[in-house]
Amino acid sequence: MTEGTAEPGLPRAGRLKEALREARIDMAERTGVVVDLHDAEVARLEILNEALDPLFADVPDGVELFERGITRGDPPRLWIDMIAHVVMGRDKRIYRFVQDTRYGRRVLGETADVEEAAALVTKYVARRLVERERVLAGDTELAARDVLIDQVARRRRRRRMWGVLIVGLLLGALAGIAGLFALAWWSLP
């Protein structure tokens, strides 16, 4: 815009300055809301962490399976061990207890109540301690179960591979036959 087309009474620089100020205020308000939501998630996880103190006080000395702590990333997480953590749900009121497995993430439980979330974690910790005792006692059933799961997965992959190979072979043969018929059709006088 030139000086002649600007609105009379308001210099151009003044309008831009005012728009920048309003944009900064809007950005600060939005950022404040996001930070407040993030802080609320961390606070709820800290409440659950405090509720778990008696549980982890009962874990026998020398058991180094559990690494409890809160990471303040996005999203914040309360880690129970290297593969299980609690994260807040989408509505920021539900505790979601999840475990990472070799087949993907498994939801072990969801609840809005701190005591129920603590009960889910307690059940998980107890199972992990029993698994540890069995492995230390020489119970090879767990290891055999893992080997069996791996064998079943390998068989499924092999079957899938053979199925794809056979379907590809049949489609190739049909395409070849269709090509021969098309060539014969065009070569007729």
Rosetta blueprint (number, residue, H / E / L):
1 M L
2 T L
3 E L
4 G L
5 T L
6 A L
7 E L
8 P L
9 G L
10 L L
11 P L
12 R H
13 A H
14 G H
15 R H
16 L H
17 K H
18 E H
19 A H
20 L H
21 R H
22 E H
23 A H
24 R H
25 I H
26 D H
27 M H
28 A H
29 E H
30 R H
31 T H
32 G H
33 V H
34 V H
35 V H
36 D H
37 L H
38 H H
39 D H
40 A H
41 E H
42 V H
43 A H
44 R H
45 L H
46 E H
47 I H
48 L H
49 N H
50 E H
51 A H
52 L L
53 D H
54 P H
55 L H
56 F H
57 A H
58 D H
59 V L
60 P L
61 D L
62 G L
63 V L
64 E L
65 L L
66 F E
67 E E
68 R E
69 G E
70 I E
71 T E
72 R L
73 G L
74 D L
75 P L
76 P L
77 R E
78 L E
79 W E
80 I E
81 D E
82 M L
83 I L
84 A E
85 H E
86 V E
87 V E
88 M E
89 G L
90 R L
91 D L
92 K L
93 R L
94 I L
95 Y E
96 R E
97 F E
98 V E
99 Q E
100 D E
101 T E
102 R L
103 Y L
104 G E
105 R E
106 R E
107 V E
108 L E
109 G E
110 E E
111 T E
112 A L
113 D L
114 V H
115 E H
116 E H
117 A H
118 A H
119 A H
120 L H
121 V H
122 T H
123 K H
124 Y H
125 V H
126 A H
127 R H
128 R H
129 L H
130 V H
131 E H
132 R H
133 E H
134 R H
135 V H
136 L H
137 A L
138 G L
139 D L
140 T L
141 E H
142 L H
143 A H
144 A H
145 R H
146 D H
147 V H
148 L H
149 I H
150 D H
151 Q H
152 V H
153 A H
154 R H
155 R H
156 R H
157 R H
158 R H
159 R H
160 R H
161 M H
162 W H
163 G H
164 V H
165 L H
166 I H
167 V H
168 G H
169 L H
170 L H
171 L H
172 G H
173 A H
174 L H
175 A H
176 G H
177 I H
178 A H
179 G H
180 L H
181 F H
182 A H
183 L H
184 A H
185 W H
186 W H
187 S H
188 L L
189 P L
